[in-house]
Amino acid sequence: MLFYSFFKSLVGKQITVELKNDLAIVGTLVSVDQYLNFKLKDISVTEEDRFPHMISVKNCFIRGSVVRYVHIPPEEVNTQLLQDSARIEAREQKKG
């Protein structure tokens, strides 16, 4: 749930989602669910010459299982908060 909570805090921010088929999509995060499926708006593709069919697409839904990486702007990452949350979650998993 740590990553789900983290990505929920990025709603409205611009992110880049790199898929397992090497397609990288840049867009504004609209929503994310517990399966880490992403909904993006105002998207663009980083390599339009390789994926010309994606030029006309403006919104998309990305299934979490096809995501390789999610690139986040450094100013959006609070590393201290992430470390604290990871420690708390690890502690809770040890208890259960």
Secondary structure, DSSP 8 states (H G I E B T S, - for coil): -HHHHHHHTTTTSEEEEEETTS-EEEEEEEEE-TT--EEEEEEEES-TTT-GGGTT--EEEE-GGGEEEEE--GGG--HHHHHHHHHHHHHHHHH-
